[in-house]
Amino acid sequence: RAIQYQLLAVHKAMFTEANPIPVKWALHEMGKVTAGIRLPLTPLSVALREPLKTAMKQAGLL
């Protein structure tokens, strides 16, 4: 349960755009995958990057 609460903000931020766009962006930020996605997907919008990054930092993922 503690892990669930630790990751709650990350989970909420992951569903601000269509899956898997935020997931791929987060994995790139963690250095797990290279940047880039194929059409018809588009990059994560700039406005949503900082909230996701903040949530990831608070959860200890960055």
mmCIF file of the N, C-alpha and C atoms, coordinates in Angstrom:
data_MODEL
# 
_entry.id   MODEL 
# 
loop_
_atom_site.group_PDB 
_atom_site.id 
_atom_site.type_symbol 
_atom_site.label_atom_id 
_atom_site.label_alt_id 
_atom_site.label_comp_id 
_atom_site.label_asym_id 
_atom_site.label_entity_id 
_atom_site.label_seq_id 
_atom_site.pdbx_PDB_ins_code 
_atom_site.Cartn_x 
_atom_site.Cartn_y 
_atom_site.Cartn_z 
_atom_site.occupancy 
_atom_site.B_iso_or_equiv 
_atom_site.pdbx_formal_charge 
_atom_site.auth_seq_id 
_atom_site.auth_comp_id 
_atom_site.auth_asym_id 
_atom_site.auth_atom_id 
_atom_site.pdbx_PDB_model_num 
ATOM 1   N N  . ARG A 1 1  ? 0.822  -1.186 0.000   1.00 0.00 ? 1  ARG A N  1 
ATOM 2   C CA . ARG A 1 1  ? 0.000  0.000  0.000   1.00 0.00 ? 1  ARG A CA 1 
ATOM 3   C C  . ARG A 1 1  ? 0.870  1.255  0.000   1.00 0.00 ? 1  ARG A C  1 
ATOM 4   N N  . ALA A 1 2  ? 1.972  1.221  0.712   1.00 0.00 ? 2  ALA A N  1 
ATOM 5   C CA . ALA A 1 2  ? 2.872  2.378  0.760   1.00 0.00 ? 2  ALA A CA 1 
ATOM 6   C C  . ALA A 1 2  ? 3.429  2.699  -0.627  1.00 0.00 ? 2  ALA A C  1 
ATOM 7   N N  . ILE A 1 3  ? 3.774  1.662  -1.381  1.00 0.00 ? 3  ILE A N  1 
ATOM 8   C CA . ILE A 1 3  ? 4.296  1.870  -2.735  1.00 0.00 ? 3  ILE A CA 1 
ATOM 9   C C  . ILE A 1 3  ? 3.207  2.461  -3.629  1.00 0.00 ? 3  ILE A C  1 
ATOM 10  N N  . GLN A 1 4  ? 1.982  1.997  -3.451  1.00 0.00 ? 4  GLN A N  1 
ATOM 11  C CA . GLN A 1 4  ? 0.869  2.534  -4.236  1.00 0.00 ? 4  GLN A CA 1 
ATOM 12  C C  . GLN A 1 4  ? 0.731  4.035  -4.001  1.00 0.00 ? 4  GLN A C  1 
ATOM 13  N N  . TYR A 1 5  ? 0.769  4.462  -2.752  1.00 0.00 ? 5  TYR A N  1 
ATOM 14  C CA . TYR A 1 5  ? 0.645  5.888  -2.449  1.00 0.00 ? 5  TYR A CA 1 
ATOM 15  C C  . TYR A 1 5  ? 1.860  6.675  -2.930  1.00 0.00 ? 5  TYR A C  1 
ATOM 16  N N  . GLN A 1 6  ? 3.026  6.051  -2.883  1.00 0.00 ? 6  GLN A N  1 
ATOM 17  C CA . GLN A 1 6  ? 4.248  6.699  -3.358  1.00 0.00 ? 6  GLN A CA 1 
ATOM 18  C C  . GLN A 1 6  ? 4.155  6.992  -4.855  1.00 0.00 ? 6  GLN A C  1 
ATOM 19  N N  . LEU A 1 7  ? 3.519  6.106  -5.604  1.00 0.00 ? 7  LEU A N  1 
ATOM 20  C CA . LEU A 1 7  ? 3.437  6.231  -7.059  1.00 0.00 ? 7  LEU A CA 1 
ATOM 21  C C  . LEU A 1 7  ? 2.131  6.854  -7.556  1.00 0.00 ? 7  LEU A C  1 
ATOM 22  N N  . LEU A 1 8  ? 1.238  7.225  -6.666  1.00 0.00 ? 8  LEU A N  1 
ATOM 23  C CA . LEU A 1 8  ? -0.082 7.715  -7.064  1.00 0.00 ? 8  LEU A CA 1 
ATOM 24  C C  . LEU A 1 8  ? 0.000  8.930  -7.991  1.00 0.00 ? 8  LEU A C  1 
ATOM 25  N N  . ALA A 1 9  ? 0.828  9.900  -7.682  1.00 0.00 ? 9  ALA A N  1 
ATOM 26  C CA . ALA A 1 9  ? 0.952  11.089 -8.538  1.00 0.00 ? 9  ALA A CA 1 
ATOM 27  C C  . ALA A 1 9  ? 1.510  10.719 -9.910  1.00 0.00 ? 9  ALA A C  1 
ATOM 28  N N  . VAL A 1 10 ? 2.415  9.750  -9.946  1.00 0.00 ? 10 VAL A N  1 
ATOM 29  C CA . VAL A 1 10 ? 2.969  9.291  -11.226 1.00 0.00 ? 10 VAL A CA 1 
ATOM 30  C C  . VAL A 1 10 ? 1.864  8.635  -12.049 1.00 0.00 ? 10 VAL A C  1 
ATOM 31  N N  . HIS A 1 11 ? 1.073  7.797  -11.419 1.00 0.00 ? 11 HIS A N  1 
ATOM 32  C CA . HIS A 1 11 ? -0.022 7.129  -12.131 1.00 0.00 ? 11 HIS A CA 1 
ATOM 33  C C  . HIS A 1 11 ? -0.997 8.149  -12.711 1.00 0.00 ? 11 HIS A C  1 
ATOM 34  N N  . LYS A 1 12 ? -1.343 9.151  -11.932 1.00 0.00 ? 12 LYS A N  1 
ATOM 35  C CA . LYS A 1 12 ? -2.267 10.180 -12.424 1.00 0.00 ? 12 LYS A CA 1 
ATOM 36  C C  . LYS A 1 12 ? -1.660 10.942 -13.594 1.00 0.00 ? 12 LYS A C  1 
ATOM 37  N N  . ALA A 1 13 ? -0.382 11.276 -13.504 1.00 0.00 ? 13 ALA A N  1 
ATOM 38  C CA . ALA A 1 13 ? 0.289  12.021 -14.574 1.00 0.00 ? 13 ALA A CA 1 
ATOM 39  C C  . ALA A 1 13 ? 0.431  11.176 -15.839 1.00 0.00 ? 13 ALA A C  1 
ATOM 40  N N  . MET A 1 14 ? 0.532  9.871  -15.689 1.00 0.00 ? 14 MET A N  1 
ATOM 41  C CA . MET A 1 14 ? 0.688  8.989  -16.849 1.00 0.00 ? 14 MET A CA 1 
ATOM 42  C C  . MET A 1 14 ? -0.567 8.945  -17.724 1.00 0.00 ? 14 MET A C  1 
ATOM 43  N N  . PHE A 1 15 ? -1.711 9.308  -17.164 1.00 0.00 ? 15 PHE A N  1 
ATOM 44  C CA . PHE A 1 15 ? -2.954 9.222  -17.923 1.00 0.00 ? 15 PHE A CA 1 
ATOM 45  C C  . PHE A 1 15 ? -3.477 10.587 -18.353 1.00 0.00 ? 15 PHE A C  1 
ATOM 46  N N  . THR A 1 16 ? -2.566 11.568 -18.480 1.00 0.00 ? 16 THR A N  1 
ATOM 47  C CA . THR A 1 16 ? -2.968 12.886 -18.961 1.00 0.00 ? 16 THR A CA 1 
ATOM 48  C C  . THR A 1 16 ? -3.009 12.936 -20.481 1.00 0.00 ? 16 THR A C  1 
ATOM 49  N N  . GLU A 1 17 ? -2.353 11.997 -21.138 1.00 0.00 ? 17 GLU A N  1 
ATOM 50  C CA . GLU A 1 17 ? -2.380 11.867 -22.600 1.00 0.00 ? 17 GLU A CA 1 
ATOM 51  C C  . GLU A 1 17 ? -2.537 10.395 -22.931 1.00 0.00 ? 17 GLU A C  1 
ATOM 52  N N  . ALA A 1 18 ? -2.759 10.126 -24.197 1.00 0.00 ? 18 ALA A N  1 
ATOM 53  C CA . ALA A 1 18 ? -2.987 8.748  -24.638 1.00 0.00 ? 18 ALA A CA 1 
ATOM 54  C C  . ALA A 1 18 ? -1.777 7.868  -24.344 1.00 0.00 ? 18 ALA A C  1 
ATOM 55  N N  . ASN A 1 19 ? -2.062 6.675  -23.859 1.00 0.00 ? 19 ASN A N  1 
ATOM 56  C CA . ASN A 1 19 ? -1.031 5.679  -23.614 1.00 0.00 ? 19 ASN A CA 1 
ATOM 57  C C  . ASN A 1 19 ? -0.510 5.210  -24.963 1.00 0.00 ? 19 ASN A C  1 
ATOM 58  N N  . PRO A 1 20 ? 0.737  4.990  -25.188 1.00 0.00 ? 20 PRO A N  1 
ATOM 59  C CA . PRO A 1 20 ? 1.893  4.931  -24.305 1.00 0.00 ? 20 PRO A CA 1 
ATOM 60  C C  . PRO A 1 20 ? 2.765  6.183  -24.327 1.00 0.00 ? 20 PRO A C  1 
ATOM 61  N N  . ILE A 1 21 ? 2.239  7.321  -24.782 1.00 0.00 ? 21 ILE A N  1 
ATOM 62  C CA . ILE A 1 21 ? 3.065  8.518  -24.924 1.00 0.00 ? 21 ILE A CA 1 
ATOM 63  C C  . ILE A 1 21 ? 3.746  8.915  -23.605 1.00 0.00 ? 21 ILE A C  1 
ATOM 64  N N  . PRO A 1 22 ? 3.019  9.089  -22.490 1.00 0.00 ? 22 PRO A N  1 
ATOM 65  C CA . PRO A 1 22 ? 3.690  9.477  -21.249 1.00 0.00 ? 22 PRO A CA 1 
ATOM 66  C C  . PRO A 1 22 ? 4.655  8.407  -20.736 1.00 0.00 ? 22 PRO A C  1 
ATOM 67  N N  . VAL A 1 23 ? 4.306  7.155  -20.948 1.00 0.00 ? 23 VAL A N  1 
ATOM 68  C CA . VAL A 1 23 ? 5.167  6.059  -20.488 1.00 0.00 ? 23 VAL A CA 1 
ATOM 69  C C  . VAL A 1 23 ? 6.502  6.095  -21.219 1.00 0.00 ? 23 VAL A C  1 
ATOM 70  N N  . LYS A 1 24 ? 6.456  6.252  -22.526 1.00 0.00 ? 24 LYS A N  1 
ATOM 71  C CA . LYS A 1 24 ? 7.699  6.305  -23.305 1.00 0.00 ? 24 LYS A CA 1 
ATOM 72  C C  . LYS A 1 24 ? 8.529  7.527  -22.925 1.00 0.00 ? 24 LYS A C  1 
ATOM 73  N N  . TRP A 1 25 ? 7.879  8.659  -22.691 1.00 0.00 ? 25 TRP A N  1 
ATOM 74  C CA . TRP A 1 25 ? 8.603  9.857  -22.293 1.00 0.00 ? 25 TRP A CA 1 
ATOM 75  C C  . TRP A 1 25 ? 9.278  9.640  -20.940 1.00 0.00 ? 25 TRP A C  1 
ATOM 76  N N  . ALA A 1 26 ? 8.546  9.036  -19.997 1.00 0.00 ? 26 ALA A N  1 
ATOM 77  C CA . ALA A 1 26 ? 9.099  8.777  -18.668 1.00 0.00 ? 26 ALA A CA 1 
ATOM 78  C C  . ALA A 1 26 ? 10.281 7.809  -18.744 1.00 0.00 ? 26 ALA A C  1 
ATOM 79  N N  . LEU A 1 27 ? 10.159 6.767  -19.536 1.00 0.00 ? 27 LEU A N  1 
ATOM 80  C CA . LEU A 1 27 ? 11.267 5.818  -19.687 1.00 0.00 ? 27 LEU A CA 1 
ATOM 81  C C  . LEU A 1 27 ? 12.485 6.483  -20.316 1.00 0.00 ? 27 LEU A C  1 
ATOM 82  N N  . HIS A 1 28 ? 12.255 7.395  -21.244 1.00 0.00 ? 28 HIS A N  1 
ATOM 83  C CA . HIS A 1 28 ? 13.374 8.136  -21.834 1.00 0.00 ? 28 HIS A CA 1 
ATOM 84  C C  . HIS A 1 28 ? 14.039 9.016  -20.774 1.00 0.00 ? 28 HIS A C  1 
ATOM 85  N N  . GLU A 1 29 ? 13.254 9.679  -19.948 1.00 0.00 ? 29 GLU A N  1 
ATOM 86  C CA . GLU A 1 29 ? 13.805 10.517 -18.881 1.00 0.00 ? 29 GLU A CA 1 
ATOM 87  C C  . GLU A 1 29 ? 14.633 9.696  -17.899 1.00 0.00 ? 29 GLU A C  1 
ATOM 88  N N  . MET A 1 30 ? 14.254 8.441  -17.706 1.00 0.00 ? 30 MET A N  1 
ATOM 89  C CA . MET A 1 30 ? 14.982 7.549  -16.802 1.00 0.00 ? 30 MET A CA 1 
ATOM 90  C C  . MET A 1 30 ? 16.202 6.931  -17.473 1.00 0.00 ? 30 MET A C  1 
ATOM 91  N N  . GLY A 1 31 ? 16.355 7.157  -18.781 1.00 0.00 ? 31 GLY A N  1 
ATOM 92  C CA . GLY A 1 31 ? 17.490 6.599  -19.507 1.00 0.00 ? 31 GLY A CA 1 
ATOM 93  C C  . GLY A 1 31 ? 17.313 5.146  -19.895 1.00 0.00 ? 31 GLY A C  1 
ATOM 94  N N  . LYS A 1 32 ? 16.082 4.679  -19.903 1.00 0.00 ? 32 LYS A N  1 
ATOM 95  C CA . LYS A 1 32 ? 15.801 3.267  -20.209 1.00 0.00 ? 32 LYS A CA 1 
ATOM 96  C C  . LYS A 1 32 ? 15.577 3.002  -21.694 1.00 0.00 ? 32 LYS A C  1 
ATOM 97  N N  . VAL A 1 33 ? 15.105 4.012  -22.437 1.00 0.00 ? 33 VAL A N  1 
ATOM 98  C CA . VAL A 1 33 ? 14.862 3.862  -23.871 1.00 0.00 ? 33 VAL A CA 1 
ATOM 99  C C  . VAL A 1 33 ? 15.364 5.106  -24.587 1.00 0.00 ? 33 VAL A C  1 
ATOM 100 N N  . THR A 1 34 ? 15.564 4.976  -25.890 1.00 0.00 ? 34 THR A N  1 
ATOM 101 C CA . THR A 1 34 ? 15.955 6.137  -26.681 1.00 0.00 ? 34 THR A CA 1 
ATOM 102 C C  . THR A 1 34 ? 14.723 6.977  -26.995 1.00 0.00 ? 34 THR A C  1 
ATOM 103 N N  . ALA A 1 35 ? 14.945 8.228  -27.314 1.00 0.00 ? 35 ALA A N  1 
ATOM 104 C CA . ALA A 1 35 ? 13.837 9.130  -27.634 1.00 0.00 ? 35 ALA A CA 1 
ATOM 105 C C  . ALA A 1 35 ? 13.249 8.758  -28.985 1.00 0.00 ? 35 ALA A C  1 
ATOM 106 N N  . GLY A 1 36 ? 12.010 9.124  -29.162 1.00 0.00 ? 36 GLY A N  1 
ATOM 107 C CA . GLY A 1 36 ? 11.371 8.918  -30.452 1.00 0.00 ? 36 GLY A CA 1 
ATOM 108 C C  . GLY A 1 36 ? 10.216 7.949  -30.387 1.00 0.00 ? 36 GLY A C  1 
ATOM 109 N N  . ILE A 1 37 ? 9.154  8.327  -31.061 1.00 0.00 ? 37 ILE A N  1 
ATOM 110 C CA . ILE A 1 37 ? 7.983  7.468  -31.204 1.00 0.00 ? 37 ILE A CA 1 
ATOM 111 C C  . ILE A 1 37 ? 7.540  7.535  -32.655 1.00 0.00 ? 37 ILE A C  1 
ATOM 112 N N  . ARG A 1 38 ? 6.809  6.530  -33.069 1.00 0.00 ? 38 ARG A N  1 
ATOM 113 C CA . ARG A 1 38 ? 6.364  6.464  -34.467 1.00 0.00 ? 38 ARG A CA 1 
ATOM 114 C C  . ARG A 1 38 ? 4.930  6.966  -34.595 1.00 0.00 ? 38 ARG A C  1 
ATOM 115 N N  . LEU A 1 39 ? 4.633  7.462  -35.778 1.00 0.00 ? 39 LEU A N  1 
ATOM 116 C CA . LEU A 1 39 ? 3.260  7.867  -36.073 1.00 0.00 ? 39 LEU A CA 1 
ATOM 117 C C  . LEU A 1 39 ? 2.333  6.669  -35.932 1.00 0.00 ? 39 LEU A C  1 
ATOM 118 N N  . PRO A 1 40 ? 1.140  6.837  -35.498 1.00 0.00 ? 40 PRO A N  1 
ATOM 119 C CA . PRO A 1 40 ? 0.383  8.064  -35.362 1.00 0.00 ? 40 PRO A CA 1 
ATOM 120 C C  . PRO A 1 40 ? 0.571  8.760  -34.015 1.00 0.00 ? 40 PRO A C  1 
ATOM 121 N N  . LEU A 1 41 ? 1.462  8.261  -33.164 1.00 0.00 ? 41 LEU A N  1 
ATOM 122 C CA . LEU A 1 41 ? 1.693  8.905  -31.876 1.00 0.00 ? 41 LEU A CA 1 
ATOM 123 C C  . LEU A 1 41 ? 2.446  10.207 -32.074 1.00 0.00 ? 41 LEU A C  1 
ATOM 124 N N  . THR A 1 42 ? 2.269  11.110 -31.121 1.00 0.00 ? 42 THR A N  1 
ATOM 125 C CA . THR A 1 42 ? 2.982  12.382 -31.127 1.00 0.00 ? 42 THR A CA 1 
ATOM 126 C C  . THR A 1 42 ? 3.717  12.518 -29.803 1.00 0.00 ? 42 THR A C  1 
ATOM 127 N N  . PRO A 1 43 ? 4.739  13.357 -29.736 1.00 0.00 ? 43 PRO A N  1 
ATOM 128 C CA . PRO A 1 43 ? 5.473  13.525 -28.477 1.00 0.00 ? 43 PRO A CA 1 
ATOM 129 C C  . PRO A 1 43 ? 4.569  14.055 -27.363 1.00 0.00 ? 43 PRO A C  1 
ATOM 130 N N  . LEU A 1 44 ? 4.975  13.795 -26.135 1.00 0.00 ? 44 LEU A N  1 
ATOM 131 C CA . LEU A 1 44 ? 4.250  14.311 -24.978 1.00 0.00 ? 44 LEU A CA 1 
ATOM 132 C C  . LEU A 1 44 ? 4.264  15.834 -25.035 1.00 0.00 ? 44 LEU A C  1 
ATOM 133 N N  . SER A 1 45 ? 3.116  16.447 -24.831 1.00 0.00 ? 45 SER A N  1 
ATOM 134 C CA . SER A 1 45 ? 3.045  17.907 -24.919 1.00 0.00 ? 45 SER A CA 1 
ATOM 135 C C  . SER A 1 45 ? 3.934  18.546 -23.858 1.00 0.00 ? 45 SER A C  1 
ATOM 136 N N  . VAL A 1 46 ? 4.500  19.674 -24.216 1.00 0.00 ? 46 VAL A N  1 
ATOM 137 C CA . VAL A 1 46 ? 5.448  20.373 -23.345 1.00 0.00 ? 46 VAL A CA 1 
ATOM 138 C C  . VAL A 1 46 ? 4.804  20.716 -22.003 1.00 0.00 ? 46 VAL A C  1 
ATOM 139 N N  . ALA A 1 47 ? 3.543  21.093 -22.013 1.00 0.00 ? 47 ALA A N  1 
ATOM 140 C CA . ALA A 1 47 ? 2.846  21.482 -20.784 1.00 0.00 ? 47 ALA A CA 1 
ATOM 141 C C  . ALA A 1 47 ? 2.709  20.336 -19.789 1.00 0.00 ? 47 ALA A C  1 
ATOM 142 N N  . LEU A 1 48 ? 2.748  19.098 -20.264 1.00 0.00 ? 48 LEU A N  1 
ATOM 143 C CA . LEU A 1 48 ? 2.565  17.948 -19.373 1.00 0.00 ? 48 LEU A CA 1 
ATOM 144 C C  . LEU A 1 48 ? 3.881  17.325 -18.926 1.00 0.00 ? 48 LEU A C  1 
ATOM 145 N N  . ARG A 1 49 ? 4.979  17.745 -19.485 1.00 0.00 ? 49 ARG A N  1 
ATOM 146 C CA . ARG A 1 49 ? 6.274  17.150 -19.143 1.00 0.00 ? 49 ARG A CA 1 
ATOM 147 C C  . ARG A 1 49 ? 6.698  17.470 -17.716 1.00 0.00 ? 49 ARG A C  1 
ATOM 148 N N  . GLU A 1 50 ? 6.606  18.732 -17.327 1.00 0.00 ? 50 GLU A N  1 
ATOM 149 C CA . GLU A 1 50 ? 7.070  19.132 -15.998 1.00 0.00 ? 50 GLU A CA 1 
ATOM 150 C C  . GLU A 1 50 ? 6.253  18.490 -14.875 1.00 0.00 ? 50 GLU A C  1 
ATOM 151 N N  . PRO A 1 51 ? 4.908  18.456 -14.972 1.00 0.00 ? 51 PRO A N  1 
ATOM 152 C CA . PRO A 1 51 ? 4.156  17.768 -13.911 1.00 0.00 ? 51 PRO A CA 1 
ATOM 153 C C  . PRO A 1 51 ? 4.529  16.286 -13.779 1.00 0.00 ? 51 PRO A C  1 
ATOM 154 N N  . LEU A 1 52 ? 4.747  15.618 -14.900 1.00 0.00 ? 52 LEU A N  1 
ATOM 155 C CA . LEU A 1 52 ? 5.139  14.208 -14.847 1.00 0.00 ? 52 LEU A CA 1 
ATOM 156 C C  . LEU A 1 52 ? 6.532  14.072 -14.257 1.00 0.00 ? 52 LEU A C  1 
ATOM 157 N N  . LYS A 1 53 ? 7.443  14.931 -14.670 1.00 0.00 ? 53 LYS A N  1 
ATOM 158 C CA . LYS A 1 53 ? 8.810  14.878 -14.150 1.00 0.00 ? 53 LYS A CA 1 
ATOM 159 C C  . LYS A 1 53 ? 8.824  15.148 -12.644 1.00 0.00 ? 53 LYS A C  1 
ATOM 160 N N  . THR A 1 54 ? 8.033  16.101 -12.192 1.00 0.00 ? 54 THR A N  1 
ATOM 161 C CA . THR A 1 54 ? 7.940  16.408 -10.762 1.00 0.00 ? 54 THR A CA 1 
ATOM 162 C C  . THR A 1 54 ? 7.405  15.210 -9.987  1.00 0.00 ? 54 THR A C  1 
ATOM 163 N N  . ALA A 1 55 ? 6.365  14.578 -10.506 1.00 0.00 ? 55 ALA A N  1 
ATOM 164 C CA . ALA A 1 55 ? 5.796  13.397 -9.847  1.00 0.00 ? 55 ALA A CA 1 
ATOM 165 C C  . ALA A 1 55 ? 6.815  12.266 -9.785  1.00 0.00 ? 55 ALA A C  1 
ATOM 166 N N  . MET A 1 56 ? 7.580  12.096 -10.854 1.00 0.00 ? 56 MET A N  1 
ATOM 167 C CA . MET A 1 56 ? 8.599  11.044 -10.878 1.00 0.00 ? 56 MET A CA 1 
ATOM 168 C C  . MET A 1 56 ? 9.696  11.324 -9.855  1.00 0.00 ? 56 MET A C  1 
ATOM 169 N N  . LYS A 1 57 ? 10.090 12.587 -9.718  1.00 0.00 ? 57 LYS A N  1 
ATOM 170 C CA . LYS A 1 57 ? 11.113 12.950 -8.725  1.00 0.00 ? 57 LYS A CA 1 
ATOM 171 C C  . LYS A 1 57 ? 10.600 12.694 -7.316  1.00 0.00 ? 57 LYS A C  1 
ATOM 172 N N  . GLN A 1 58 ? 9.355  13.084 -7.047  1.00 0.00 ? 58 GLN A N  1 
ATOM 173 C CA . GLN A 1 58 ? 8.775  12.886 -5.722  1.00 0.00 ? 58 GLN A CA 1 
ATOM 174 C C  . GLN A 1 58 ? 8.652  11.409 -5.374  1.00 0.00 ? 58 GLN A C  1 
ATOM 175 N N  . ALA A 1 59 ? 8.465  10.571 -6.388  1.00 0.00 ? 59 ALA A N  1 
ATOM 176 C CA . ALA A 1 59 ? 8.345  9.127  -6.167  1.00 0.00 ? 59 ALA A CA 1 
ATOM 177 C C  . ALA A 1 59 ? 9.707  8.442  -6.109  1.00 0.00 ? 59 ALA A C  1 
ATOM 178 N N  . GLY A 1 60 ? 10.773 9.197  -6.354  1.00 0.00 ? 60 GLY A N  1 
ATOM 179 C CA . GLY A 1 60 ? 12.111 8.613  -6.310  1.00 0.00 ? 60 GLY A CA 1 
ATOM 180 C C  . GLY A 1 60 ? 12.506 7.888  -7.578  1.00 0.00 ? 60 GLY A C  1 
ATOM 181 N N  . LEU A 1 61 ? 11.831 8.182  -8.678  1.00 0.00 ? 61 LEU A N  1 
ATOM 182 C CA . LEU A 1 61 ? 12.141 7.517  -9.941  1.00 0.00 ? 61 LEU A CA 1 
ATOM 183 C C  . LEU A 1 61 ? 13.208 8.252  -10.739 1.00 0.00 ? 61 LEU A C  1 
ATOM 184 N N  . LEU A 1 62 ? 13.471 9.496  -10.392 1.00 0.00 ? 62 LEU A N  1 
ATOM 185 C CA . LEU A 1 62 ? 14.519 10.282 -11.058 1.00 0.00 ? 62 LEU A CA 1 
ATOM 186 C C  . LEU A 1 62 ? 15.501 10.784 -10.023 1.00 0.00 ? 62 LEU A C  1 
# 
